[in-house]
Amino acid sequence: MPLHRCVLDHAAWFHLAYLAVDARKLIPFACPATAHVPQERTVKYDVEFNSGAFYPAAATVQLAEIAEAKGFDAVWKGESNSTDPIVLLSAMAARTKTIQLGTAIYHIFGRSPVTLGIQAATLNDLSSGRVLLGLGVANKTIAAWHDGTFDRPLRRIREYAEIVRKTARGEKFEYEGEIHTVGTFRLSWTPSYPDVPIFFAGLGEQMTRLAGRYADGVVVNMANPPMIREIVNRVRQGAIDAGRDPSTLQYIIKARACVNPDREKARAKLRQVLTFYNLADHYSDMIIQMGFAEENRRVRDAYKEGGFRAAQAAVSDTLLENLPTIAATSSEEVRDRLQPYLEAGATRLIIPYVPVSDDATGETTAFLNAWRD
């Protein structure tokens, strides 16, 4: 199978196909909680439609309607060279009433911070306050697509998010930063829902601590429960250092799932995803940090010697069973196997569904319909 036909989620393309780049992700923004959250259940189960299997744009809107009907709390959409999140989330907003609408993750090089602030304010008004804005600094490859320079990621994302916040709130402001400068600006209307929560995609110590200091929470990708505990502690400490209450933050964890009556087919598809993550330098570093240095070395060596297929064959059961990839035979099993992530400190779980078949939309529809709130 050619590499471009492999089924992998958007984040995999985002970080792995280019095999590198420490995209030390986002930061600032502390806002009050938004509306439209479940009144009884405190744990939030979300779904993400970013599979490299490709969902037609109209299909993602239909899937969002199903996800809302089945009790999911949010639908998330990412970007890189894929379909645009704000466009699709706007369509979803028009077809849904309660499900929250998130970006996981919107990189900061594709548009100016004022532009994103305007978009976020518009979508938040359109959806009656349902927007969850996840931001990240991407990597050198993504920056180059947009004529950007990947440097000073921590400072860059902090300034960017500060401008987004001021814009979305309808403030009149000028901004003179070390990286960004904005002349006097104010929205032409007063937003009805001015507080857009911002979450930082983070793995490393600096970024996760910054999330605690400045954000409404953190979005964590490809971390197992022991690593999640460590990251949650860093975020909490960052909040405490800033005089904030860490219990007010959200700790958002991604765990991929694939459901098939033949478990081995699901495992094979998730091995494909894990191959990319083991080849991506930043995620590779974290996989090593989680204690799988030898397993990671085998995948990378196999790739050098025989390409992607050889690398995929080298993904061990140990990796498959100890990273956030759930090969299951039912949605009930998926939910049961998410419990360790909750125990590790997750307050909401994003499930990027990974289809086995070529019919990504049909298979994902079946997964959503089988979900029990």
KOLLUMFI-366832 format. One record per residue: residue in one letter; y, z, x of N, C-alpha, C in turn; residue number from 1. Coordinates in steps of 0.1 Angstrom, whole numbers. Atoms other than C-alpha are relative to their C-alpha. Layout:
residues N
   resn     n_v     n_w     n_u    ca_v    ca_w    ca_u     c_v     c_w     c_u   resi
      A       Y       Z       X       Y       Z       X       Y       Z       X    NUM
...
//
This chain:
residues 373
   resn     n_v     n_w     n_u    ca_v    ca_w    ca_u     c_v     c_w     c_u   resi
      M     -12       0       9       0       0       0      12       0       9      1
      P     -12       0      -8      34      -9      15       8      13      -2      2
      L      -7     -12       1      56      20      22       9       1     -11      3
      H     -10       0      11      82      10      -3      -6       1     -14      4
      R       7      -1      13      56      11     -31      -6      13      -2      5
      C       7     -13       1      44      46     -24       8       9     -10      6
      V      -6      -9      10      51      72     -51       4      13       7      7
      L      -5     -12      -5      73      99     -37      13       3      -7      8
      D     -12      -4       8     102     118     -52      12      -4       8      9
      H     -13       4      -6     138     110     -45       3       8      12     10
      A      -3      -8     -12     142     139     -21      -8      -5      12     11
      A       8       5     -11     114     124       0       7     -12       6     12
      W      -7      11      -6     132      91       3      12       4       7     13
      F     -13      -4      -5     164     109       9      -1       5      14     14
      H       1      -6     -13     152     128      39     -11      -6       9     15
      L      11       3      -8     120     113      50      -1     -14       5     16
      A       2      14      -4     120      76      50       8      -3      12     17
      Y      -8       2     -11     146      78      76      -4      10      12     18
      L       6      -9     -11     126     104      96      10       8       8     19
      A      -8      -9      -8     153     128     105      12       5      -7     20
      V     -13      -5       4     186     143     102       1      13      -7     21
      D      -2     -13       6     194     179      96      12      -1      -9     22
      A     -10       1      10     213     176      64       3      14      -5     23
      R      -3     -14       3     226     212      64       8       0     -13     24
      K      -6       3      12     235     213      28      12       8      -4     25
      L     -13      -3       5     263     226       7       6      14       1     26
      I      -6     -13       1     284     255      -2      10       1     -12     27
      P      -8      -8       8     313     270     -21       1      -3     -15     28
      F      -3       0      14     319     277     -57      -7      11      -7     29
      A       6     -11       8     313     308     -77       6      -1     -14     30
      C      -5       1      14     316     305    -115      -8       8      -9     31
      P       8      -8       9     305     324    -145     -11      -9      -6     32
      A      11       7       6     273     315    -163       4     -10     -11     33
      T      -3      10      10     273     284    -185      -7       3     -13     34
      A       6      -2      13     263     282    -221     -13      -7      -1     35
      H      12       8       3     231     268    -236     -12       4       8     36
      V      12      -5      -7     206     290    -219      -9       8     -10     37
      P       8      -7      10     176     305    -237       4      15      -1     38
      Q      -4     -14       3     183     339    -253     -10      10       4     39
      E      11     -10      -2     149     356    -247      -5      -2      14     40
      R       7       2     -12     132     341    -217      10      -1      12     41
      T      -9      -1     -11     149     349    -184      -3     -11      11     42
      V       4      10     -10     129     325    -162       2     -14      -7     43
      K      -3      13       5     140     289    -166      -9     -10       7     44
      Y       8      11      -5     117     259    -163       7     -13      -2     45
      D      -7      13       1     133     226    -155      -9     -11       4     46
      V       8      12      -4     121     191    -149      10     -10       7     47
      E      -8      10      -7     133     164    -125      -6     -14       0     48
      F       5      13       1     130     127    -128       5      -8      12     49
      N      -4       6     -12     133     114     -92     -11      -7       7     50
      S      11       6      -7     100      98     -84       3     -14       5     51
      G      -1      14      -6      98      68     -61      -8     -10      -8     52
      A       7      10       8      75      53     -87      10      -8      -9     53
      F     -11       6       7     108      44    -104      -1       1     -15     54
      Y      -1      -1      15     118      54    -139      12     -10      -4     55
      P     -11       8       5     139      27    -157      11       9      -5     56
      A     -11      -9       4     173      41    -165      -1       5     -14     57
      A       2      -4      14     167      41    -203     -11       9      -2     58
      A      12      -9       1     134      58    -198       4      14       3     59
      T      -4     -13      -4     150      88    -181       7       7     -12     60
      V      -7      -5      12     172      93    -212     -11       5     -10     61
      Q      11      -4      10     141      93    -235      -8      12       5     62
      L       8     -12      -6     123     117    -211       8      13      -2     63
      A      -9     -12       2     153     141    -213      -1       5     -15     64
      E       2      -4      14     150     141    -251     -13       7      -2     65
      I      13      -7       1     113     150    -249       0      13       7     66
      A      -1     -13      -7     120     177    -223       7      10      -8     67
      E      -7     -10       9     145     193    -246      -8       5     -11     68
      A       9      -4      11     121     192    -275     -11       9       4     69
      K      11      -8      -5      94     208    -254       5      13       6     70
      G      -4     -13      -4     116     237    -244       5       1      15     71
      F      -5      -1     -14     126     228    -208      15       4       0     72
      D     -14      -5       0     159     244    -198      10      -9       6     73
      A      -9       9      -6     174     217    -177      -8     -13       5     74
      V       5      12      -7     168     181    -165       9      -3      12     75
      W      -7       2     -12     178     173    -130      -2     -15       5     76
      K       1      14      -6     186     139    -113       7       0      14     77
      G      -6       1     -13     193     132     -77       5     -14       3     78
      E      -5      13      -3     206     102     -58      -3      -3      15     79
      S       0       5     -14     205      83     -25       4     -15      -2     80
      N      -3      14       4     201      46     -31      -7      -3     -13     81
      S       7       1      13     186      53     -65      11       0     -11     82
      T      -9       1      11     201      53    -100      10      12       0     83
      D     -11     -10      -1     234      73    -104      -2      12      -9     84
      P       3     -12       9     230     109    -117      11       1     -11     85
      I     -10      -3      10     264     112    -135      -1     -10     -11     86
      V       2      10      11     258      79    -154     -11       4      -9     87
      L      12      -3       8     223      89    -165       2      13      -7     88
      L      -1     -13       6     232     125    -172      10      -1     -12     89
      S      -9       2      11     261     113    -194      -7      -6     -12     90
      A       8       5      11     237      92    -214      -9      10      -6     91
      M       8     -11       5     214     122    -217       8      10      -8     92
      A      -9      -9       8     243     143    -229       2      -5     -14     93
      A      -3       6      13     249     119    -257     -12       1      -9     94
      R      13       1       7     212     121    -268      -6      14      -2     95
      T       6     -14       0     206     159    -264      11      10      -4     96
      K     -10     -10       5     222     191    -276       0      13       8     97
      T       1     -13      -6     210     221    -256      -4       0      15     98
      I       6       0     -13     192     211    -224      12      -2      10     99
      Q     -10       1     -11     213     216    -192      -2     -12       8    100
      L       0      13      -7     221     186    -170       4       3      14    101
      G      -3      -3     -13     219     190    -133      -1     -11      10    102
      T       1      10     -11     224     170    -101      -7       8      12    103
      A       8      -6     -11     197     178     -74      -5     -11       8    104
      I     -13      -6      -4     212     168     -52      10     -12       1    105
      Y     -11      10      -2     245     149     -52       5       1      14    106
      H      -5      -1     -13     255     141     -17      15      -2       0    107
      I     -15      -1       0     292     144      -7       7     -12       6    108
      F      -7      11      -6     298     111      10       2     -12      -9    109
      G       0      12       9     294      88     -20      13      -1      -8    110
      R     -12       1       8     327      97     -36      10      11       5    111
      S     -10     -10      -5     359     117     -29      -2      13      -9    112
      P       2     -12       7     359     154     -40       8       0     -13    113
      V      -7       1      13     386     147     -66      -7      -9     -10    114
      T       7       8       9     366     119     -80     -12       7      -7    115
      L      11      -8       5     335     141     -84       5      11      -9    116
      G      -5     -11       9     357     169     -99       4      -6     -13    117
      I      -4       7      12     370     144    -125     -13      -3      -8    118
      Q      13       3       7     334     133    -133      -7      12      -5    119
      A       6     -12       5     321     168    -135       7       6     -12    120
      A      -8      -5      11     349     179    -158      -2      -8     -13    121
      T       2       9      11     344     149    -180     -14       2      -6    122
      L      14      -2       4     306     154    -182      -2      14      -7    123
      N       1     -13       6     310     191    -189       6       1     -13    124
      D      -6       1      14     333     184    -218      -9      -8      -9    125
      L       8       8       8     311     157    -231     -13       7      -4    126
      S      13      -7       3     280     180    -230       2      14      -5    127
      S      -3     -14       5     298     212    -242      -5      10      10    128
      G       2     -10     -10     294     230    -209     -14       1       5    129
      R      14       0      -5     259     220    -198      -3      -4      14    130
      V       2       6     -13     265     207    -163      -4      11      10    131
      L       4      -8     -12     248     222    -132       2      -9      12    132
      L      -4      10     -10     263     206    -101      -6       5      14    133
      G       6      -3     -13     240     207     -70       6     -10      10    134
      L      -7       8     -10     257     194     -39      -8       1      14    135
      G       6       0     -13     244     185      -4       8      -9      10    136
      V      -7       8      -9     257     170      28      -8     -12       5    137
      A       8      12      -3     229     144      31      -4       0      15    138
      N       4       1     -14     223     131      66       8     -12       6    139
      K      -8      11      -7     236     105      91      -2     -13      -6    140
      T       3      13       6     219      76      74       8      -1     -13    141
      I      -7       1      13     234      84      40      15      -1       2    142
      A     -14       0      -3     268      91      55       5     -14       4    143
      A      -4      13      -5     268      57      72       0     -11     -11    144
      W       0       9      11     260      39      39      14       0      -6    145
      H     -13      -2       6     294      52      27      11       0      10    146
      D     -11       1     -10     314      46      59       5      14       3    147
      G      -4     -14      -3     313      84      65      -5       4      14    148
      T       5      -6     -13     308     105      96      -7      13      -3    149
      F       7     -13       2     282     132      96       3      10      11    150
      D      -4     -10     -10     298     160     114       5      13      -8    151
      R      -5     -13       5     308     197     108      -5       2     -15    152
      P       4      -1      14     286     199      77       4      12      -8    153
      L      -3     -12       8     293     235      68      15       0      -4    154
      R     -14       0       3     331     231      70       2     -11     -11    155
      R      -2      12       8     329     197      53      -4       3     -15    156
      I       5      -3      13     309     209      23       8      11      -7    157
      R      -8     -11       5     330     240      19      13      -6      -6    158
      E     -12       5       5     362     221      16      -2      -9     -12    159
      Y       4      10      11     346     194      -6      -2       8     -13    160
      A       3      -7      12     333     220     -31      13       7      -5    161
      E     -12      -7       4     366     239     -31       9     -10      -8    162
      I      -8      10       6     384     207     -41      -6      -4     -14    163
      V       7       3      13     358     198     -68       3      11     -10    164
      R      -2     -11       9     362     233     -83      14       0      -5    165
      K     -14       0       4     400     231     -84       3     -11     -10    166
      T      -2      12       8     399     196     -99      -7       3     -14    167
      A       8      -1      13     372     204    -126       7      11      -8    168
      R      -6     -10       7     391     235    -136      14      -4      -6    169
      G     -13       5       5     423     215    -143      11       7       7    170
      E     -11      -7      -8     443     234    -117      10     -11       5    171
      K     -10       8      -7     475     219    -103      -1       5      15    172
      F       2      -5     -14     470     220     -65       3     -11      10    173
      E       1       8     -12     475     206     -31     -10       6       9    174
      Y      11      -5      -9     449     209      -4       2      -6      14    175
      E      -1       4     -14     453     208      33     -11       7       8    176
      G      11      -6      -8     420     214      51      -1      -6      13    177
      E       2       6     -13     406     206      84      -7     -14      -1    178
      I       6      13       2     387     177      70       6      -8     -12    179
      H      -5       7      12     400     169      35      15       4      -2    180
      T     -14      -2       4     436     165      24       2      -6     -14    181
      V      -3       5      13     447     161     -12      15       2      -4    182
      G     -13      -1       5     482     154     -24       0       7     -14    183
      T      -1      -7      13     495     172     -55      -7      -7     -11    184
      F       9       6      10     470     166     -82      -3      10     -12    185
      R       4      -8      11     462     178    -117      -6     -10     -11    186
      L       5       9      11     440     164    -145      10      -2     -11    187
      S      -9       3      11     458     148    -174      -3       7     -12    188
      W       4      -8      12     439     170    -199      -4      13       5    189
      T       5     -14      -3     429     206    -201     -15       1      -4    190
      P      14       0       3     391     208    -198      -4      12      -9    191
      S       5     -10       9     374     226    -226     -10      10       6    192
      Y      10      -8      -7     347     238    -203       3      -1      15    193
      P      -5       2     -14     364     243    -169      -8       6      11    194
      D       8      -6     -10     338     263    -151     -14      -8       2    195
      V      12       8      -3     311     240    -136      -7       7      12    196
      P       7      -7     -11     285     260    -116      -4     -10      11    197
      I       4       8     -12     279     246     -81     -11       8       8    198
      F      11      -6      -7     247     252     -63      -2      -8      14    199
      F       1       6     -13     240     245     -26     -14      -2       3    200
      A      13       3      -5     209     228     -14      -1       6      14    201
      G       1      -6     -13     198     249      16     -13       5       4    202
      L      12      -5      -6     170     258      39       3       9      12    203
      G      -3      -7     -12     185     270      71       8      13      -2    204
      E      -7     -13       1     200     304      78      15      -1      -4    205
      Q     -14       1       2     236     294      79       4      -5     -14    206
      M      -3       5      13     236     273      48      -4       9     -12    207
      T       5      -9      10     216     298      27       9      12      -1    208
      R      -9     -11       0     239     326      37      13      -4      -6    209
      L     -12       5       6     269     305      28      -1      -2     -15    210
      A       2       1      14     254     298      -6       2      14      -7    211
      G      -3     -14       6     254     336     -12      14       3       0    212
      R     -14      -3      -1     290     338      -1       9      -8     -10    213
      Y      -9       9       7     304     309     -21      -5      -7     -12    214
      A       6       9      11     280     293     -46      -5       9     -11    215
      D       6      -6      11     265     301     -79     -15       1       2    216
      G      14      -1      -3     231     299     -63      -4     -11      10    217
      V       6      10     -10     208     278     -40     -11      -8      -6    218
      V      11       9       4     185     249     -46      -9      -2      13    219
      V      10       0     -11     154     251     -23     -11     -10      -2    220
      N      10      10       1     131     222     -17     -10       2      11    221
      M      12       0     -10      96     223       0      -1      13       7    222
      A       2     -13      -6      94     260       6     -11       7      -8    223
      N      11      -7       7      63     281      -2       5      14      -3    224
      P      -5     -14       4      65     317     -16       5       8      12    225
      P      -5      -9     -11      68     335      18      13      -5       5    226
      M     -13       5      -4      96     312      28      11       2     -10    227
      I     -10      -2      11     113     315      -6       5      15       1    228
      R      -5     -14      -1     114     353      -1      10       1      11    229
      E      -9       0     -11     131     348      32      13      -6      -3    230
      I     -12       6       4     156     324      18       8       8     -10    231
      V      -6      -8      10     163     345     -12       7      12       7    232
      N      -6     -11      -7     170     375      11      12      -4       8    233
      R     -12       5      -7     194     354      32      12      -2     -10    234
      V     -10       2      10     213     343       1       6      13      -5    235
      R      -4     -13       5     214     378     -12       9       7      10    236
      Q      -8      -6     -10     227     391      21      14      -7       1    237
      G     -13       7       0     254     364      21       9       5     -11    238
      A      -8      -4      11     265     375     -13       5      15       2    239
      I      -4     -14      -3     266     412      -3      11       0      10    240
      D     -10       0     -10     286     404      28      13      -4      -5    241
      A     -12       4       6     311     387       6       5       9     -11    242
      G      -4      -9      11     313     416     -18      -4      -5     -14    243
      R       4       6      13     295     397     -45     -14       7      -4    244
      D      13      -5       6     266     408     -68     -11     -11       1    245
      P      10      11      -1     235     388     -57      -8      -2     -12    246
      S       8       2      12     219     394     -91       7     -10      -9    247
      T      -7      10       8     245     370    -106      -3     -14       4    248
      L       3      13      -5     232     341     -85     -13      -5      -6    249
      Q      12       6       4     205     316     -94      -8      -5      13    250
      Y       8       4     -11     176     310     -70      -9     -11      -5    251
      I       6      12       7     164     275     -79     -10      -6      10    252
      I      11       5      -9     131     264     -64      -7     -12      -6    253
      K       7      12       4     114     230     -65     -15       2       3    254
      A      15       0      -3      76     228     -68      -5     -13      -7    255
      R       5      13       5      61     193     -73     -14       2      -7    256
      A      12      -1       7      33     188     -98      -5     -14      -3    257
      C       6      12       4       8     161    -105     -13       4      -8    258
      V      11      -3       9     -17     163    -134      -9     -12      -2    259
      N      10      10       2     -49     143    -137     -13       6      -3    260
      P      14      -5       2     -84     149    -151      -8       0      12    261
      D       6       1     -13     -96     139    -117       9       7      10    262
      R      -9      -8      -9     -80     166     -95       2      -7      14    263
      E      -2       7     -13     -87     145     -64      10     -11       0    264
      K     -10      11       1     -65     117     -76      14       7       1    265
      A     -13      -7      -1     -37     142     -81       3       5      14    266
      R      -2      -4     -14     -43     156     -46       4     -11       9    267
      A      -3      11      -8     -42     122     -31      14      -5      -1    268
      K     -14       4       3      -9     114     -47      10      10       7    269
      L      -9     -10      -6       6     147     -35      -1       0      16    270
      R       1       2     -14      -8     140       0      10     -10       5    271
      Q     -10      11      -3      14     109       0      14       6       1    272
      V     -13      -6       0      45     130      -8       1       9      13    273
      L      -1      -9     -12      36     156      19       0      -8      13    274
      T      -1       8     -12      32     128      45      15      -2       4    275
      F     -14       2      -3      69     120      42       7      13       4    276
      Y      -7     -12      -3      80     156      43      -4       5      14    277
      N       4      -4     -14      59     162      75       6      -9      10    278
      L      -6       9      -9      76     132      91      15       2       1    279
      A     -14      -2       0     111     142      82       4      12       9    280
      D      -2     -11     -10     126     162     111       4      13      -6    281
      H      -4     -13       5     144     188      91     -10       7      -8    282
      Y      11      -7       8     116     195      67     -12       3       9    283
      S      11      -3     -10      91     192      96       2      13       7    284
      D      -3     -12      -7     109     220     113      -3      12      -9    285
      M       3     -11       9     106     242      82     -15       2      -2    286
      I      15      -1       1      69     234      78      -6       7      12    287
      I       4      -7     -13      64     245     114       3      14      -1    288
      Q      -4     -14       1      84     276     107      -9       8     -10    289
      M       9      -7      10      61     284      77     -14       2       6    290
      G      13      -3      -6      32     285     101     -10     -11       1    291
      F      10      11       0      17     250     100       4     -10      11    292
      A      -4       8     -11      27     237     134     -11     -10       4    293
      E      11       9      -4      -8     223     142      -2     -11     -10    294
      E       2       9      11     -12     207     108      11     -11       1    295
      N     -11       9      -1      22     191     112      -1     -10      12    296
      R       2       8     -12      15     179     147     -10     -12      -2    297
      R      10      10       3     -16     161     135       5     -12      -9    298
      V      -6      10       9       3     142     108       9      -9       8    299
      R     -10       8      -8      31     131     133      -8      -8      10    300
      D       7       8     -10       6     121     159      -7     -12      -6    301
      A       7      11       7     -14     101     134      10     -11      -4    302
      Y     -10      10       3      18      83     123       3      -8      12    303
      K      -3       7     -12      26      74     159     -11     -10       4    304
      E      12       8      -5      -9      60     165      -4     -10     -11    305
      G       5       9      10     -17      44     132       9      -3     -12    306
      G      -9       3      12      13      43     108      -2      10     -11    307
      F      -1      -9      11      18      58      74     -14       4      -6    308
      R      13      -2       6     -18      54      61      -8      10       9    309
      A       7      -9      -8     -32      72      91       6      14      -1    310
      A      -7     -13       2      -6     100      87      -4       7     -13    311
      Q       4      -5      13     -15     104      50     -14       6       1    312
      A      14      -5      -1     -52     108      59       0      13       8    313
      A       0     -12      -9     -42     135      84       6      12      -7    314
      V      -6     -12       8     -25     157      57     -12       9      -4    315
      S      12      -9       2     -49     187      56       0       6     -14    316
      D       1      -8      12     -61     207      26       9      12       2    317
      T      -8     -12      -2     -43     236      42      15      -2      -4    318
      L     -14       3       4      -9     219      38       1      -2     -15    319
      L      -1       3      14     -17     207       3      -1      13      -8    320
      E       2     -12       8     -27     242      -8      10      11       3    321
      N      -9     -10      -4       0     261       9      15      -4       0    322
      L     -14       5       2      31     240       2       2      -2     -15    323
      P      -2       1      15      48     236     -32      -4     -14      -6    324
      T       5      12       6      26     208     -43     -12       4      -9    325
      I      11      -5       9       4     215     -74      -7     -11      -6    326
      A       9      10       6     -25     192     -81      -8       7     -11    327
      A       6      -8      11     -37     203    -115      -7     -10     -10    328
      T       7       8      10     -59     191    -144       7       2     -14    329
      S      -7      -3      12     -35     205    -171      13       6       3    330
      S     -14      -6      -2       1     215    -176      -1      15       0    331
      E       2     -14       0     -12     250    -184      -3       5      15    332
      E       3      -4     -13     -26     252    -149      12      -1       9    333
      V     -13       1      -8       7     240    -134       8      13      -2    334
      R      -9     -12       3      25     269    -152      -6      12       7    335
      D       7     -11      -6      -1     294    -140       3       1      15    336
      R      -2       0     -15       3     283    -104      14       0       5    337
      L     -14      -3      -4      40     286    -105       4      15       1    338
      Q      -3     -14       0      38     323    -109       3       6      14    339
      P      -4      -6     -13      38     331     -71      15      -3       4    340
      Y     -14       3      -3      72     313     -69       9       9      -7    341
      L      -8      -9       7      86     335     -95       0      14       6    342
      E       2     -13      -7      72     366     -78       8       0      13    343
      A      -7       1     -13      89     354     -46      15       1      -2    344
      G     -14      -2       2     123     355     -62       7     -12      -8    345
      A      -6      11       8     128     322     -81       5       5     -13    346
      T      -5      -2      14     150     325    -112      -1     -12      -9    347
      R       3      11       7     145     290    -122      -8     -10       8    348
      L       9       9      -7     119     264    -113       2     -14      -4    349
      I      -1      14       2     124     227    -110     -13      -7       3    350
      I      12       6      -2      93     207    -115       2     -16       1    351
      P      -1      15      -1      96     171    -101     -14      -5      -2    352
      Y      14       5       3      66     154    -117      -3     -12       8    353
      V       4      11      -8      47     130     -95     -11      -7      -7    354
      P      11       8       7      28     103    -114     -10      -6       9    355
      V      11       7      -7      -6      90    -103       0     -15      -3    356
      S       2      14       4      -5      58    -123      13      -8       2    357
      D     -12       8      -1      19      29    -122       9       1     -12    358
      D      -8      -2      12      31      38    -157       6      14       2    359
      A      -6     -13      -3      54      66    -144       6       6     -13    360
      T      -6      -5      12      72      69    -178     -10       5      -9    361
      G      10      -4       9      41      71    -199      -7      13       5    362
      E       7     -12      -5      24      96    -176       9      12      -1    363
      T      -9     -11       1      55     118    -174       2       5     -14    364
      T      -1      -4      15      58     117    -212     -12       8      -4    365
      A      12      -8       4      23     130    -215       0      14       6    366
      F      -2     -13      -6      30     158    -191      10       8      -7    367
      L     -10      -7       8      61     168    -210      -5       4     -13    368
      N       5      -4      13      44     167    -243     -11      10       0    369
      A      10     -10      -1      16     189    -231       5      13       4    370
      W      -6     -13      -5      40     216    -219       2       9     -12    371
      R      -1     -10      10      40     248    -239      11      10       4    372
      D     -11      -9      -4      73     268    -239      -4      14      -1    373
//
